[in-house]
């Protein structure tokens, strides 16, 4: 657990109080029907939960495919070379 200075804790407490006051003022300014619809959408989003985790990609894999015509070259087949000497 990180330790924070007294001034930082006080600053965070002030920010939390200001945020609470701002939220209360916003809720008071919104019409009741809109506030009810907003609460319903928030409840639905919370019930839905987080999105499923995306599959892991190999390290160094680009997150999107290359542009057409810029695909990487396939690896060369390593075949032993034949010499013309007999």
C-alpha positions in Angstrom: 0.0 0.0 0.0 1.4 3.4 -0.9 1.8 6.1 1.7 0.6 9.6 0.8 1.5 12.9 2.4 -1.0 14.7 4.6 -1.3 17.5 2.0 -2.1 15.0 -0.7 -4.7 13.2 1.4 -6.3 16.6 2.2 -6.3 17.6 -1.5 -8.0 14.3 -2.4 -10.6 14.8 0.3 -11.4 18.3 -1.1 -11.7 17.0 -4.6 -14.1 14.3 -3.4 -16.2 16.9 -1.6 -16.3 19.1 -4.7 -17.2 16.2 -6.9 -20.1 15.2 -4.6 -21.4 18.8 -4.6 -21.1 19.0 -8.4 -23.0 15.7 -8.8 -25.7 16.8 -6.4 -26.1 20.1 -8.3 -26.3 18.2 -11.6 -28.9 15.8 -10.3 -31.0 18.7 -9.1 -30.8 20.4 -12.5 -31.9 17.3 -14.5 -35.6 16.7 -15.0 -37.0 13.7 -13.0 -37.9 11.7 -16.0 -34.3 12.1 -17.5 -32.8 11.3 -14.1 -34.8 8.1 -13.8 -33.9 7.0 -17.4 -30.2 7.7 -16.6 -30.4 5.7 -13.4 -31.9 2.8 -15.3 -29.2 2.9 -17.9 -26.5 3.0 -15.2 -28.1 0.0 -13.4 -28.3 -1.9 -16.7 -24.6 -1.2 -17.4 -23.5 -2.3 -14.0 -25.6 -5.5 -14.2 -24.0 -6.3 -17.6 -20.5 -6.3 -16.0 -17.2 -5.8 -17.7 -16.5 -6.9 -21.3 -14.8 -10.2 -21.8 -11.1 -10.1 -22.0 -9.7 -10.1 -25.6 -7.5 -13.1 -26.6 -3.8 -12.6 -25.9 -1.7 -12.0 -28.9 1.9 -13.1 -29.4 4.5 -10.6 -28.3 5.4 -8.2 -31.0 2.2 -8.9 -33.0 0.7 -5.8 -34.6 -2.8 -5.1 -33.3 -4.1 -4.6 -36.8 -3.4 -6.4 -40.1 -1.0 -4.8 -42.6 -2.2 -2.7 -45.5 -2.9 -4.5 -48.8 0.3 -4.9 -50.7 2.4 -4.5 -47.5 2.1 -8.0 -46.2 5.3 -9.6 -44.7 7.2 -11.9 -46.9 6.8 -15.6 -46.2 9.9 -17.3 -44.8 12.2 -18.9 -47.3 12.5 -22.6 -47.5 16.1 -23.6 -46.5 17.1 -26.2 -49.0 20.7 -27.3 -49.5 22.1 -25.8 -52.6 23.4 -28.2 -55.2 26.7 -27.5 -56.7 27.5 -28.1 -60.4 30.8 -29.8 -59.6 31.1 -33.4 -60.3 
